[in-house]
Amino acid sequence: MKICPTCGARLSGKATSCSRCGAMQPQTSGGPRESAMVGEKKFLQLPKETSGLEMSARAYNLTIGGLLLYGFAICAILCFFFTAQISILNPIAVFIGFLVCGLIGIVVANISNSAGVRFIGFNLFVVPSGIFLAGCLSTFYFETVVYALVGTALIAAIMILCACIRPQWFDALGPVLSISLVSVIVVEFSLRIFFGRSSTFIDLAVVIIMAAFIGFDFLQANQARRTLCNAVTFAMELYLDWVNIFVRLLNILSRSQN
């Protein structure tokens, strides 16, 4: 039993309109199907800011693009001007430091609701990854690096275009991509332990998975609230996708040249 807010008539709980005045009645429940869809949507999304000042779509996407350019600039500076200094460091220590700082940066960026703190987390990932790449690039031919950069840019552009034209292709890929990536990592780790090396097929698999992640992360970025905190978080996720593709393309191209 409920009361019509317009005329005060008594109505049944399932009534959608008033029999006396004809006014539409508010519904208090979306039903189990709607609840299930909301739960599924929350499952697909990583922890993102749900409050705060919302930006315009243009400012939001420009902020993500600017943060990505900032990350690429830091990486380029480290690779062009500090390669000699970085190359004398212990490569194992550099790799371990990259993993530790990167994980700390990702955690910080996802648990804080402060844009400043998330930006610190972003830098905790960008700077170590630039140091790691600077140590790696000295072992590759210049042409290989250029081809890998161009290939990464083309893959990213194609996947973002696909996410804009066919968003339904990526909307439910999050869990599938995560499981696929973990499976590939386990297989690669096993190959390195038992055979002492990885495989070109592993690199190709990672490129394909990370390419799909670019489309998925771009779509998620535009479905989330357009806040500065979310812009920093999604910029980090896209940067992580691009760096993985670049490194794997370097491995593939260097093997083909050998």
N, C-alpha and C positions, 0 to 999 in steps of 0.2 A: 504494500500500500504506500502511495506517495501523494503529495499535494501539488496541484498545478500552481506554479509561481505567478501565473498571470491572473487567474480568476479564483483560485483557492478551492477548486473542485477536487474531490477525492478520486484518485485513479488507481488502477492496478499497477503492480510493480513493473510489468512488462510493457505498459502502454507507451507508445511512441508519440502520441499526440493527444490533446485534451478533447474529450467528447463534447464538452460544453462550448469552449471558445475556439477550438481548433489549433491552439498553440502547440508547436513542437516541443517535446520534453527532452531534457538532457539525459544521456545514457551514462551510467556510472561504471560500466565494465566493457572492455573491448573484446571479451571472449577469449577462450583458450588459444585459438589460432593466432590472434594478434599478439598475445603474450609470448607464444613460442617464437614468433618472428622477431620480436624485440630481443628476446634472449639470444637468438642466433646472431643477431647483429652485434650485440655486446661481445659475444664470443670472438667474432672476427676482428674486433678493434683492439689495438694495444692500448694501455693506459694513456689517455690523453686528457687535456684540460677541458672541463665541461662548463667552466664559468670564466669570467673575465671579460674585458672589453673586446668586442668583436670588430675585426677589420673589414674593409671592403675586399671584394674578391681580387681586384687588381693589386691593392697594396699587399694582400696576403701572399699571392703568387710571386710578386716582385721580391718580397722578403725572403721567401724560400729560394728563389733564384739568386738573390744577392748573397745569401749564406753559402750556397753551393759554390759560387764564384770565389768567395772569400776562402773556402776550404781548398779549392783548386789552386788559388794564388799562393797560399801557405805551402802547399805541397810542391808547387813549381819552384818557389824560392829555395826551399830546402834541397831540392834535386839539382838545381842549377848552380848554387853558390856554396853549398856545404857538403858536396859529395866527397871531397877529399878528406875532410875531417871525420865524416861519418864512416867512411870505408875502413878506417883504422880501428874502429870499435869492434868488440867481439860480436859476431853476427847472432850467436845464440842469445846473448844478453839483450841485444836489440830486439830480437823476435819476442822474447819473454816480456820485456818491457812494453812492447807494442800490445801484446795480448792483455796484460794486466791493466795498463792505462786505458785501453780501449773498452774493456769490460766495465771499469769504474766509470768511465764517461757515459756509457750507455745506461748504466744503472742510475747515475745522478740525473741524467736528462729525463728519465721516465718516472722518477719518484718525487721530483720537486715541481711545485706549481709556480716557481719564480722563473721568469724569462732569463734573468741574469745567471742564475744557477744552472739552468739548462744550457746556456751559452758556454759556461765553463766546462760542462760535460761534453759539449760539442768540440771544444778545443782539446780536451783530454783525449779525444779520439783522432782529431785531424792532425795534430802535431806529431804524435807517435807514428801514425800511418805514413806521414810525409818522410820521417826519418827512416822508417822501414823501406819505403820505396826508393829513397835516395841510395840506400845501401845495395838494393837489388839492381837498379838500373845500370850501374857501372859494369855489370856482367853481360849486358845485351848490346847488340849493334844499334846504332842510332836509327837506322831504317826500321828495325823491328819495333822500337819504341813508338815511332811515328805511326806505323800501321796499327799498332794496338790502340793508340789514342784515337785515331780516326774510326776504327772499328767500334770502340766503346761509345763514341759520340753518335754514330749511326744507329747502333742498337738502342741506345737510350731514346733517341728521337723517334724511332719507329714504334717502340713500346708505348711511349707517351701518346703518340698519335693514335695508336690502337685503343688505348684506354679512353681517349676522348670520343672516338667514333663508336666503339663497341665496349662500353663499360661493363656489360653483363658478362663478358669473357673473364673478367678479373674479380668480380664482386665476391665470389665464394672460394677463391683460390688460397686464402691465407693458411688454413690448416694443412692443405695438400702440399703447398710449397714448403712449409716448415718441416713436415715429415720427410719429404723428398730430400731436402738439404741435409737433415740429420743422417739419413740413410747413406747419402753419398760421402759424407764426412767419415762415417764409420767404415765404409768400404775403403776409402783412401788411407785411413789410419792403419787398417789391417794390411793393405798392400805395402805400406812403408815398413811395417814391422817385419813381415815375413819375406818380402822380396827386395826391400831396400829402395824402392822407387814407386812413383805414382804412374798414372797412365793418361794418355791424351784423351781417352774416353771420359775419364773423371773430370778433366778440365772442361771438356765440351758440356758435360752434364751440369757443372756448376754455372757455366755461362748461360745455358738455357734457363736454369732455375732462377738465377739472379736477374736475367732479362725479364722474366715473368714478374719477379718481385718489383721491378721498376714500375711496371704498369699497375700492379696492385697497390704499391705505396702511393703512387701519384693519385690513384682513384680515392684511396682512403684519406689522403690529405685534403682533397676537395669535398669530401663528405663530412669531415669533422668540422667543429667550430673554428672559424677563422680568427684565431687568437695568436698573439706573438709567441706564446709558449709552444703551441702546436706547430707553428712554422719552424721553430728551432728543432723540434723533435723529428718532424718529417724530413727536414733538410739533412739531418744526420742519417736517417734511414736510407734516403736516396744516395747520399754520399757513400755509405757502406756498400750499397748495391753496385755503384759505378766502380769503386776501387776493386772489388772482387772480380768484376768482369775484366777490368784492365789487366790485373795480375794474371788471370787465367789465359787471356789472349796472348800475353807475353810468353807464357809457357808453351802454348800451342804453336805460335809462330817460330819460336826459337828451335823447337824440335823439328819443324818442317824444314828449316834452313840447314840443320845438321844432318 
